[in-house]
Structures are given as C-alpha cells and as structure tokens.
C-alpha cells in the first residue's frame, strides 16, 4: 500500500467489492499477457521462426531444451525474450494491487440509530464537554458529532451523530392561571415548566425562621395572560453568599395546582456524583450548559432543550469596574449582531447607570426578567455581587449576567406510566439520567405531604461548554473571547440538534434518529485505471497487427496448423477448427499414438522411431492407418511447417 498525497495515485474510484476489483486486475493481466503473445507471434512471423512460435506455449523445460538444442540464434532469442516478457506480464495484476494507495475509500451511509441498539453501552454516559480553544476553532464544527456522541456506544462502533431527528410535535395548553408569565403549560391540572422562579429571592431568615432578606419579589410587567415578570433590588452584601451558592439553570417543575399551592414544586438538579455543573453552575466564571430533559406524568411525556449561559467580570477591592468596560460587557452579552450592538439600548443605558451607582455605594444589586411564549421560557439576570468575609470586608466584586432558555420540543403518549423506583413517605419523583432511572428525590422532598409519585424526570443529555472567556478578568475583551462567543452563537442550533439526537437515542426512541456510518469500499486510483486501459489498448493493437501482417498460421491454434483446414475450405489459411474432431491418445503395438477418428499422427525423427511402417520421411508428418479410415478422418490433410 502506497502513502501519497497525489490525486492521480490516491484511491478514489469506489468499485463496491474486492471481487470486482480483482476481476478488473485479472482481466487486465490476461489482456497484457495476450498482447505479449500476439506481439512475439508477429516477431516470429516476420523472421519465419515457426518452431519458435510453437515453443511459446510449451512449458519452461521444453523451452530450455529448445534453446539448448538450437543454440544461439534469432529463433532462440525470440523464445528467451518471450519467456521473460510473458512472465513479467503475468505479474501485471500483482503490480496493480501493489499500487493501492491505500486501495479503499470511506463512504458515508445513513441508517436509523435503532440499527445500532445492540452496541449501546449498558449505562451510556450522558454528559459531554466542549472546550472552545482558539487553535481548534477551525475544525471544531467537524468534531461536534464526535464530542457530543462520546460514551454512547461501545468502543469501536462505527457511527457519527447527525441533527436529523424526527422530533414529533410540541403540545401545550393555554395558561391555567392569568398573570403568571414565563411558564410552559402542559395539562389542565397545572403541570408546567419554568426557569427557577425563586432565583430572585434571598432566603435569609432569623433565629425564629422569619425572612430577613430584602424584598426582591417579582412584579408583573403587564396584566395579561402572557405577562412577563421582572425584579429589581439593591441589598446589603451579607446576602450575597446565598445567591453565589445557588446552581444556575435548574428547571422548575410544577406538577399540579394542588402541589403548587403548597410550594411543592420540584427542581431538576444536576447529579452531584457525575455532573460537574452541580458545582460549576455556582459562583462566577464564563461558561455555558445545554441539556435535554424529559418530564413524564402518567402516560404523557414531554421533552425539552435548555441553554443556560453565564458571563462574568471580576475585580478586586480597591479597583472598581471601569464604566467603559461595564458598558462594553453589557452590549456584547446583549447581542451578537453588529447592528444591534451599535444601536443604543435604553435598558442597557439605565442598567449601566444603576450598576455604577450601586458600586459607588458599596452594595450589591440584581435585575432580572422572566418571559416566554407557549413553548418557551427565558430568564435573564444582571447582578453585581460583592461577597464579604466574616469581618465585613469585601473579597471581590462580581458582575454576573445569566441567561437561561427552556423550549418544549416534543410531547407524546407512552404505553406505561412510571412506577416508583423506591418507596417514599411523601411527594416525590423518580430521577433518571441518560434514560436510566437511578433514584428518587425523596430525601429532599417537602415533608408533611401525602405519599405520592408525581412522575419521572430524566436528564437525558448534557453539554458543558468552556473556553468562552476568562470570567476572572475585569476587562470585557478578556472576560469574553469574541471569536468563541461568536462561534458558540453561530453553532448553538447545531449543538442543540446533536444533543437532542443523543438524548433521543438514550431516552426516547433511537429509530427517530439518523446516524451516519462510514463504510469501507474497495477503490482504484487514476493511475490504476490508466494502466488497465493501457493493457486493453495493447491487446487490441497487437491483435490487429498480427491479423494484418501475418497469416492465420501465426495467429490461430496449433491444432489448426497440424490438422489443416477441412475439405472444401481455403487450404492456404487453416483458420480455427470450428468442429473439433475426436482426438485421443491410443495404445498401439508401437506405443501410444495420437489418433483423430482412428487415424494416428506421429513424427518420424529419423532416429528409428517410426509409425509402424518403414519410412525415410524425416521430420515430416505421416498418417498411419491403425483402423480403416472413415470418411471424416480422410477429410484432414497433412500440412508441414
């Protein structure tokens, strides 16, 4: 196998099967050997070396005896050269195989993921990590299917994820309650999904259990069914730690109206044993998390895709944030569109002034909005947080922007409702990861509630994205890597689609997902095709030349030369024997002889070997009648060379 970068030598023509390739090479070898035979037959005819011509088809030992007995002459030279050339031509197929570079090509084939069910890991991993490094960005798009598809199938399985997924329909209902914005309503009993509704609350209490946190409860922007909510408050730094230790991007599930009235909603929390987002989702740092999750209540299952991104600036005490850096940071996180960035945004202008004012006061601040539509909910928060030590001294200042979006992508009816993974004495839900139910949330469920299984939540697939910037810097250009931010924005849909494909394979139905598998196909190069065509051309030219420049004695069979033409045919041109007679090796009193319809052929070599009659016809063919000759045998004439 050759290693080359030349397109002329590199294998590029797929031939589907090695048998076809072997047939092509074998035929090429045969044609080249035939052209050698025809060419040397022409050489022999030009010098009237008929004995040499007869030697072409003899075995090597007979050829050797011929050369020894005749000595050096043109006839023996022709036989010697023919033998070497014919042997070389017989290796032509081997030469063609040796020019493989590499002899195969990879072809892509699309198949349902269900065709690979037997190769799925028993417990597929459900977490993927993507590091957007500047030196890898040019190839990262091609690597996305591999990165997101990792730890799904057994090692060595040939597959590549595609965004080709039959998502089905997203089914929702009108809002059950008016004036509650940012919810995706799923049934009339009150099943709904939101972003974290309590993220704006600071749950600090005194020794008696009374809330002492600042009033940062949400307000309704407009009193309509699809109203949005916002919150805006400035507070003392003593309350910051509770906000920093909360994990960002936890979807909140409201199972029904009754549980909602008792504040018994449930969060889809990251698995602390395996999902780094359980800790990385806290505090600061520029990072993004995407996940696909499902919620099953009774026989209804709903599937969602979520994106949660956090961007931060950080500075140390005594070095306040510069106003121009804050403004640039707000604008760049607001939009990736150059036109929108250049257009003044009244909200960002007011927000910048508020943040700079709060910074001068030495306090903390947060402003946020929750809004949505029938199938999506979005939450955006801008926070200036200044944590303090036990002595009340500021440790650092953190400008944090968090964006979370949850979208319903599929609703369906399944055959069987969930059953409890383990018993529990209160309201609870099953917890599944990557399609496998592993536990319940019984240990953290609200007590004093009747025992009840709400359903199952499944974190089917998670993608954590790094490399968006250094969130520990107080410079906007460093805190946000512009190229990485643009790349992630441009490829957000691609990441979503591949994550959905992975989640569907693990948790929904693999037959709804299309995979690409690479199929190894035998292939030929332009060079090999050229050499095959050369052998065909040589065979045609040698055949035409022999037919045109020599009689048929040199271009047809030895049998035709020995037997001669049939009676009534042109005796000057033996041609081929169209009706081959009975030819046998028959024992006689003088030894085995070749017979044709009972008539025997022998050559008297003048050394006492005769055909049974006294003859002095040295080196002439004679016929000896061992049996009465029939009419057919008598129709053959004798011909000498």
ABEGO torsion letter per residue (X at the ends): XBBBABAAABBABBAGBAAAAAAAAAAAAAAAAAAAAAAAAAAAAAAGBAAAAAAAABBAAAAAAAAAAAEBBAAAAAAAAAAAAAAAAAAAAAAAAAABOAGBBBBBBBBBAAAAAAABBABBBABBBBBBBAAAAAAAAAAAAAAAABGABBBGBBBBBBABBBAEBBBBBBBABBGBBGBBBABAAGBBBBBBAAAABBBBBBAAGBBABBBABBBBABBBAABBBBBBBBBBAAAAAAAAABBBGBBBBBABAAAAAAGABBBBBBBAAABAAAAAABEBEBBBBBBBBBBBBEABBBBBBBBBBBBBBBBBBGBBBBAAAAAAAAAAAABABAAAAABBBAAAAAAAAAAAAAAAAGBBBBBBBBBBBAABBBBBBBBBBBBBBAAGBBABBBBBBBBBBBBBABBBBBABBBBBABBBABBBBBBBBGGBBABBAAAABBBGBBBBBAEBBBBABBBBBBGAEBAABABAAAABBAAAAAAAAAAAAAAAAAAAAAAAAAABBAAABBBBBBBBBBBBBAAAAAAAAAAAAAAAAAAAAAAAABBAAAABBAAAAAAEBBBGBBAABAEBBABBBBBBBBBBAAEBBBBBGGBBBBBBAGAGBBAGBBBABBGBBBBBBABBBBAAAAABBBBBX
